[in-house]
Amino acid sequence: MAIAGCGVAGLACASLLRARGVRVVLFDKLEKPAPIGSGLILQPVGLHVLDVLGVGDRMRALGAPIERLYGKSGRHVVLDVRYDALGADAPRGLSVHRGALFQVLYDATLAAGAEIESGRDVVGASGGRLSFSDGTKSARFDLVIDALGMRSPLSTQPKQNLAYGALWASLDSVGDFDPAALEQRYEAARKMAGVMPIGVLRREEQQKVAFFWSVRHDRRDAWRTAPIDAWKDDVRALWPATEQLLAQIASHDDLVFAAYAHRTLSSPLARDCVHVGDSWHCTSPQLGQGANMALLDAYALAWALDRQSDLDMALGEYERLRLWHIRLYQAASWLFTPAYQSDSAAIAWLRDRLVAPLSRVPPGPQVLAALVAGQWGWPLAAMRG
Ligand SMILES: Cc1cc2nc3c(=O)[nH]c(=O)nc-3n(C[C@H](O)[C@H](O)[C@H](O)COP(=O)(O)OP(=O)(O)OC[C@H]3O[C@@H](n4cnc5c(N)ncnc54)[C@H](O)[C@@H]3O)c2cc1C
């Protein structure tokens, strides 16, 4: 099988399929596949897939356990989701450096015996072959798996770019932040700063945090041309405790802009490929689910291929295993994103004065904890054993 893309979905697919004896070849446009970005939270459902792959404990040794997500707008606490709302022993999230997750999955993929072809810029797929931007084509495969992420050229439906993205940086963990919380500060929904522990890339390193700052796409150039100190003043005014983190940022180049987009294909099954991860469903990272969804997709596809001898039936089962969970979370993300990143004063007002207080009334805390933990719709229920 051909897997296009060496990201979270592609690498997890490759390892899981190799474990079932399938010959897989991965293709990535990068000369040396590498992660882009700072950190992300692995939810209990995603960690379950890493455990199946046998790399969960290695990941836990590098990541930072997360107990809660906490956010304030002025004096209003507008986000307070605690995993222990689901029970004292309920599994927690694990915040990780993107590079650490990539390395753990990459090593597992190589150890499992997958072949990797790098420097291969995929532009199309047809008749079991991938075509590349240099005009060449791959050999013919039984199945082409599209794990090319949110800009996949194999995804037929255009993505909808969201007005807001964010600037990200991985910084040394200094300052007065809860080491077990993702914290955010907002001004309405126009401004947002976040600090999230992400553990380490290698064991002996100093603990890191991901710092992020919401920016409108169309104001990115204005941000870049303004002095960096003017931006720092803005951040400090919103959240004075970030002072020591800001001291580690010397120029605009120390921050990477991540654009966010939304797209949900009605089915992961296309004529010439099957989609996994962001190529099927991308969204803003407000709910922190994208990598988990990618891991679940990979798990479900490998599970279905293992249980059905007929390829079409296996793909049909893959779709059934994932469709409703994907639709539920894409809808939830669509609904929640404007509350944290938009120009609407009305939505922010409702968030602060109505939704946040209501969410503290049972069963609000349990419902939100289950949402964040990736457990709405019980995505693993049909894949146990
Ligand atoms: C800033 C940010 C924060 C996030 N935070 C979280 C979080 O807290 N929790 C969470 O679960 N998710 C989070 N996400 C989402 C998560 O990162 C993605 O959902 C996840 O990485 C998707 O995995 P993927 O394998 O589908 O795509 P990707 O990880 O994007 O991998 C795609 C791969 O395909 C390769 N590729 C792309 N185009 C081509 C081409 N034409 N030819 C060949 N190769 C190509 C790329 O080099 C890459 O290796 C966040 C995303 C962003 C941007």
Ligand as a Chemical Component Dictionary entry (heavy atoms), coordinates in Angstrom:
data_LIG
# 
_chem_comp.id                   LIG 
_chem_comp.type                 NON-POLYMER 
_chem_comp.pdbx_formal_charge   0 
_chem_comp.three_letter_code    LIG 
# 
loop_
_chem_comp_atom.comp_id 
_chem_comp_atom.atom_id 
_chem_comp_atom.alt_atom_id 
_chem_comp_atom.type_symbol 
_chem_comp_atom.charge 
_chem_comp_atom.model_Cartn_x 
_chem_comp_atom.model_Cartn_y 
_chem_comp_atom.model_Cartn_z 
_chem_comp_atom.pdbx_ordinal 
LIG C1  C1  C 0 -0.857 25.210 15.491 1  
LIG C2  C2  C 0 -1.567 23.893 15.586 2  
LIG C3  C3  C 0 -1.875 23.369 16.842 3  
LIG C4  C4  C 0 -2.503 22.134 16.955 4  
LIG N1  N1  N 0 -2.799 21.629 18.189 5  
LIG C5  C5  C 0 -3.343 20.385 18.289 6  
LIG C6  C6  C 0 -3.595 19.751 19.570 7  
LIG O1  O1  O 0 -3.379 20.328 20.637 8  
LIG N2  N2  N 0 -4.055 18.480 19.572 9  
LIG C7  C7  C 0 -4.285 17.790 18.416 10 
LIG O2  O2  O 0 -4.690 16.616 18.483 11 
LIG N3  N3  N 0 -4.093 18.361 17.204 12 
LIG C8  C8  C 0 -3.638 19.629 17.115 13 
LIG N4  N4  N 0 -3.426 20.193 15.885 14 
LIG C9  C9  C 0 -3.829 19.472 14.678 15 
LIG C10 C10 C 0 -2.834 18.390 14.270 16 
LIG O3  O3  O 0 -1.519 18.895 14.227 17 
LIG C11 C11 C 0 -3.218 17.864 12.912 18 
LIG O4  O4  O 0 -4.591 17.552 12.921 19 
LIG C12 C12 C 0 -2.415 16.606 12.585 20 
LIG O5  O5  O 0 -1.043 16.913 12.495 21 
LIG C13 C13 C 0 -2.897 16.018 11.271 22 
LIG O6  O6  O 0 -2.073 14.971 10.905 23 
LIG P1  P1  P 0 -1.933 14.537 9.382  24 
LIG O7  O7  O 0 -0.991 13.379 9.386  25 
LIG O8  O8  O 0 -3.270 14.384 8.780  26 
LIG O9  O9  O 0 -1.271 15.786 8.644  27 
LIG P2  P2  P 0 0.159  16.425 8.867  28 
LIG O10 O10 O 0 0.634  16.155 10.235 29 
LIG O11 O11 O 0 0.020  17.828 8.400  30 
LIG O12 O12 O 0 1.126  15.624 7.860  31 
LIG C14 C14 C 0 1.073  15.783 6.471  32 
LIG C15 C15 C 0 2.375  15.243 5.866  33 
LIG O13 O13 O 0 2.250  15.257 4.452  34 
LIG C16 C16 C 0 3.391  15.863 3.871  35 
LIG N5  N5  N 0 2.938  16.503 2.623  36 
LIG C17 C17 C 0 2.067  17.529 2.510  37 
LIG N6  N6  N 0 1.838  17.807 1.201  38 
LIG C18 C18 C 0 2.579  16.931 0.488  39 
LIG C19 C19 C 0 2.741  16.689 -0.911 40 
LIG N7  N7  N 0 2.101  17.416 -1.844 41 
LIG N8  N8  N 0 3.552  15.674 -1.289 42 
LIG C20 C20 C 0 4.202  14.916 -0.367 43 
LIG N9  N9  N 0 4.107  15.107 0.963  44 
LIG C21 C21 C 0 3.295  16.104 1.396  45 
LIG C22 C22 C 0 3.898  16.842 4.893  46 
LIG O14 O14 O 0 5.282  17.098 4.730  47 
LIG C23 C23 C 0 3.605  16.074 6.198  48 
LIG O15 O15 O 0 4.675  15.233 6.542  49 
LIG C24 C24 C 0 -2.831 21.438 15.767 50 
LIG C25 C25 C 0 -2.530 21.965 14.510 51 
LIG C26 C26 C 0 -1.919 23.207 14.421 52 
LIG C27 C27 C 0 -1.594 23.776 13.045 53 
# 
loop_
_chem_comp_bond.comp_id 
_chem_comp_bond.atom_id_1 
_chem_comp_bond.atom_id_2 
_chem_comp_bond.value_order 
_chem_comp_bond.pdbx_ordinal 
LIG C1  C2  SING 1  
LIG C2  C3  SING 2  
LIG C2  C26 DOUB 3  
LIG C3  C4  DOUB 4  
LIG C4  N1  SING 5  
LIG C4  C24 SING 6  
LIG N1  C5  DOUB 7  
LIG C5  C6  SING 8  
LIG C5  C8  SING 9  
LIG C6  O1  DOUB 10 
LIG C6  N2  SING 11 
LIG N2  C7  SING 12 
LIG C7  O2  DOUB 13 
LIG C7  N3  SING 14 
LIG N3  C8  DOUB 15 
LIG C8  N4  SING 16 
LIG N4  C9  SING 17 
LIG N4  C24 SING 18 
LIG C9  C10 SING 19 
LIG C10 O3  SING 20 
LIG C10 C11 SING 21 
LIG C11 O4  SING 22 
LIG C11 C12 SING 23 
LIG C12 O5  SING 24 
LIG C12 C13 SING 25 
LIG C13 O6  SING 26 
LIG O6  P1  SING 27 
LIG P1  O7  DOUB 28 
LIG P1  O8  SING 29 
LIG P1  O9  SING 30 
LIG O9  P2  SING 31 
LIG P2  O10 DOUB 32 
LIG P2  O11 SING 33 
LIG P2  O12 SING 34 
LIG O12 C14 SING 35 
LIG C14 C15 SING 36 
LIG C15 O13 SING 37 
LIG C15 C23 SING 38 
LIG O13 C16 SING 39 
LIG C16 N5  SING 40 
LIG C16 C22 SING 41 
LIG N5  C17 SING 42 
LIG N5  C21 SING 43 
LIG C17 N6  DOUB 44 
LIG N6  C18 SING 45 
LIG C18 C19 SING 46 
LIG C18 C21 DOUB 47 
LIG C19 N7  SING 48 
LIG C19 N8  DOUB 49 
LIG N8  C20 SING 50 
LIG C20 N9  DOUB 51 
LIG N9  C21 SING 52 
LIG C22 O14 SING 53 
LIG C22 C23 SING 54 
LIG C23 O15 SING 55 
LIG C24 C25 DOUB 56 
LIG C25 C26 SING 57 
LIG C26 C27 SING 58 
# 
